[in-house]
């Protein structure tokens, strides 16, 4: 057991205490930190083609808003949007599809 600050203890005691503690995190604990769709709740990779996002920074007067929407929900419900008090093109957007990028490149080069 770890000893308090006032007690005398050695580095070896501290390392032994750390090694014998069962401090392993429960299975699946990382899931709480992974990005989920704000509509359906599915896990998604941020920046996936066709997905949409909102990112309003946290300030003293605002708690911030950070959301992602999966491609299926973006298509079905429309893109995720920020509040009307924010400048939309700075705070939210849609990640273009790879096919749209390819079509745009072909249009420019041809």
Phi and psi in degrees as GROMACS dihedral restraints (atoms count N, CA, C in turn):
[ dihedral_restraints ]
;  ai    aj    ak    al  type     phi  dphi    fc
    3     4     5     6     1   -67.3    20    10
    4     5     6     7     1   141.5    20    10
    6     7     8     9     1   -96.3    20    10
    7     8     9    10     1   156.2    20    10
    9    10    11    12     1   -70.0    20    10
   10    11    12    13     1   172.3    20    10
   12    13    14    15     1   -65.0    20    10
   13    14    15    16     1   -32.0    20    10
   15    16    17    18     1   -77.3    20    10
   16    17    18    19     1   -19.6    20    10
   18    19    20    21     1   -80.2    20    10
   19    20    21    22     1   153.4    20    10
   21    22    23    24     1   -85.9    20    10
   22    23    24    25     1   133.9    20    10
   24    25    26    27     1  -152.3    20    10
   25    26    27    28     1   156.2    20    10
   27    28    29    30     1  -104.9    20    10
   28    29    30    31     1   166.0    20    10
   30    31    32    33     1   -60.4    20    10
   31    32    33    34     1   -38.6    20    10
   33    34    35    36     1   -64.2    20    10
   34    35    36    37     1   -41.9    20    10
   36    37    38    39     1   -60.9    20    10
   37    38    39    40     1   -43.7    20    10
   39    40    41    42     1   -62.6    20    10
   40    41    42    43     1   -44.8    20    10
   42    43    44    45     1   -64.7    20    10
   43    44    45    46     1   -39.4    20    10
   45    46    47    48     1   -64.7    20    10
   46    47    48    49     1   -39.7    20    10
   48    49    50    51     1   -63.3    20    10
   49    50    51    52     1   -43.3    20    10
   51    52    53    54     1   -63.3    20    10
   52    53    54    55     1   -43.1    20    10
   54    55    56    57     1   -67.5    20    10
   55    56    57    58     1   -30.7    20    10
   57    58    59    60     1   -92.1    20    10
   58    59    60    61     1    -9.2    20    10
   60    61    62    63     1   -75.1    20    10
   61    62    63    64     1   141.6    20    10
   63    64    65    66     1   -93.0    20    10
   64    65    66    67     1    76.2    20    10
   66    67    68    69     1  -102.2    20    10
   67    68    69    70     1    18.3    20    10
   69    70    71    72     1   -67.4    20    10
   70    71    72    73     1   139.8    20    10
   72    73    74    75     1   -74.6    20    10
   73    74    75    76     1   148.3    20    10
   75    76    77    78     1   -64.5    20    10
   76    77    78    79     1   154.6    20    10
   78    79    80    81     1   -58.4    20    10
   79    80    81    82     1   133.0    20    10
   81    82    83    84     1    86.1    20    10
   82    83    84    85     1     9.5    20    10
   84    85    86    87     1   -64.3    20    10
   85    86    87    88     1   -24.0    20    10
   87    88    89    90     1   -67.9    20    10
   88    89    90    91     1   -21.4    20    10
   90    91    92    93     1   -58.5    20    10
   91    92    93    94     1   -31.4    20    10
   93    94    95    96     1   -67.4    20    10
   94    95    96    97     1   -17.6    20    10
   96    97    98    99     1  -103.3    20    10
   97    98    99   100     1    -2.7    20    10
   99   100   101   102     1   -87.0    20    10
  100   101   102   103     1   150.5    20    10
  102   103   104   105     1   -72.3    20    10
  103   104   105   106     1   134.2    20    10
  105   106   107   108     1  -125.1    20    10
  106   107   108   109     1   154.5    20    10
  108   109   110   111     1   -66.9    20    10
  109   110   111   112     1   137.6    20    10
  111   112   113   114     1   -75.9    20    10
  112   113   114   115     1   -11.4    20    10
  114   115   116   117     1   -98.0    20    10
  115   116   117   118     1   -58.5    20    10
  117   118   119   120     1   -98.1    20    10
  118   119   120   121     1   -17.2    20    10
  120   121   122   123     1    84.8    20    10
  121   122   123   124     1     3.0    20    10
  123   124   125   126     1   -69.9    20    10
  124   125   126   127     1   148.3    20    10
  126   127   128   129     1   -67.7    20    10
  127   128   129   130     1   144.0    20    10
  129   130   131   132     1  -147.4    20    10
  130   131   132   133     1   158.7    20    10
  132   133   134   135     1   -89.0    20    10
  133   134   135   136     1   122.6    20    10
  135   136   137   138     1   -57.8    20    10
  136   137   138   139     1   135.8    20    10
  138   139   140   141     1    84.9    20    10
  139   140   141   142     1    13.2    20    10
  141   142   143   144     1   -65.0    20    10
  142   143   144   145     1   139.4    20    10
  144   145   146   147     1   -56.6    20    10
  145   146   147   148     1   131.5    20    10
  147   148   149   150     1    90.7    20    10
  148   149   150   151     1    -9.1    20    10
  150   151   152   153     1   -83.7    20    10
  151   152   153   154     1   166.2    20    10
  153   154   155   156     1  -127.6    20    10
  154   155   156   157     1   162.6    20    10
  156   157   158   159     1  -146.2    20    10
  157   158   159   160     1   156.6    20    10
  159   160   161   162     1  -133.3    20    10
  160   161   162   163     1   133.4    20    10
  162   163   164   165     1  -142.9    20    10
  163   164   165   166     1   100.2    20    10
  165   166   167   168     1  -109.3    20    10
  166   167   168   169     1   119.0    20    10
  168   169   170   171     1   -64.7    20    10
  169   170   171   172     1   150.4    20    10
  171   172   173   174     1   -79.0    20    10
  172   173   174   175     1   136.9    20    10
  174   175   176   177     1  -132.8    20    10
  175   176   177   178     1  -176.0    20    10
  177   178   179   180     1   -64.7    20    10
  178   179   180   181     1   -33.0    20    10
  180   181   182   183     1  -103.4    20    10
  181   182   183   184     1     4.4    20    10
  183   184   185   186     1  -146.0    20    10
  184   185   186   187     1   135.7    20    10
  186   187   188   189     1   -82.8    20    10
  187   188   189   190     1    -3.2    20    10
  189   190   191   192     1    83.8    20    10
  190   191   192   193     1   165.3    20    10
  192   193   194   195     1  -150.9    20    10
  193   194   195   196     1   116.0    20    10
  195   196   197   198     1  -133.6    20    10
  196   197   198   199     1   110.1    20    10
  198   199   200   201     1  -138.5    20    10
  199   200   201   202     1   155.0    20    10
  201   202   203   204     1  -128.7    20    10
  202   203   204   205     1   150.8    20    10
  204   205   206   207     1  -130.1    20    10
  205   206   207   208     1   130.7    20    10
  207   208   209   210     1   -66.7    20    10
  208   209   210   211     1   160.3    20    10
  210   211   212   213     1   -58.0    20    10
  211   212   213   214     1   -38.6    20    10
  213   214   215   216     1   -64.7    20    10
  214   215   216   217     1   -44.4    20    10
  216   217   218   219     1   -72.1    20    10
  217   218   219   220     1   -32.4    20    10
  219   220   221   222     1   -62.9    20    10
  220   221   222   223     1   -41.1    20    10
  222   223   224   225     1   -69.9    20    10
  223   224   225   226     1   -40.2    20    10
  225   226   227   228     1   -77.5    20    10
  226   227   228   229     1   -45.3    20    10
  228   229   230   231     1  -107.4    20    10
  229   230   231   232     1    -7.1    20    10
  231   232   233   234     1    94.2    20    10
  232   233   234   235     1   168.0    20    10
  234   235   236   237     1   -69.4    20    10
  235   236   237   238     1   154.2    20    10
  237   238   239   240     1   -67.4    20    10
  238   239   240   241     1   136.6    20    10
  240   241   242   243     1  -126.0    20    10
  241   242   243   244     1   151.6    20    10
  243   244   245   246     1   -86.7    20    10
  244   245   246   247     1   172.6    20    10
  246   247   248   249     1   -66.1    20    10
  247   248   249   250     1   161.2    20    10
  249   250   251   252     1   -66.8    20    10
  250   251   252   253     1   -17.6    20    10
  252   253   254   255     1   -80.1    20    10
  253   254   255   256     1    -4.4    20    10
  255   256   257   258     1  -109.4    20    10
  256   257   258   259     1   156.1    20    10
  258   259   260   261     1   -80.0    20    10
  259   260   261   262     1   112.9    20    10
  261   262   263   264     1   -59.4    20    10
  262   263   264   265     1   -43.7    20    10
  264   265   266   267     1   -70.6    20    10
  265   266   267   268     1   -11.3    20    10
  267   268   269   270     1   -97.6    20    10
  268   269   270   271     1   -23.4    20    10
  270   271   272   273     1  -112.0    20    10
  271   272   273   274     1   -12.7    20    10
  273   274   275   276     1  -151.6    20    10
  274   275   276   277     1   160.9    20    10
  276   277   278   279     1  -176.2    20    10
  277   278   279   280     1   178.0    20    10
  279   280   281   282     1  -120.6    20    10
  280   281   282   283     1   134.8    20    10
  282   283   284   285     1   -81.2    20    10
  283   284   285   286     1   122.8    20    10
  285   286   287   288     1   -66.0    20    10
  286   287   288   289     1   149.7    20    10
  288   289   290   291     1   -72.6    20    10
  289   290   291   292     1   154.4    20    10
  291   292   293   294     1   -62.5    20    10
  292   293   294   295     1   -37.3    20    10
  294   295   296   297     1   -67.7    20    10
  295   296   297   298     1   -34.4    20    10
  297   298   299   300     1   -68.5    20    10
  298   299   300   301     1   -39.4    20    10
  300   301   302   303     1   -63.3    20    10
  301   302   303   304     1   -42.5    20    10
  303   304   305   306     1   -65.6    20    10
  304   305   306   307     1   -41.2    20    10
  306   307   308   309     1   -65.0    20    10
  307   308   309   310     1   -38.7    20    10
  309   310   311   312     1   -66.1    20    10
  310   311   312   313     1   -40.2    20    10
  312   313   314   315     1   -65.2    20    10
  313   314   315   316     1   -41.2    20    10
  315   316   317   318     1   -66.1    20    10
  316   317   318   319     1   -35.6    20    10
  318   319   320   321     1   -66.7    20    10
  319   320   321   322     1   -36.6    20    10
  321   322   323   324     1   -73.7    20    10
  322   323   324   325     1   -38.3    20    10
  324   325   326   327     1   -83.7    20    10
  325   326   327   328     1   -20.6    20    10
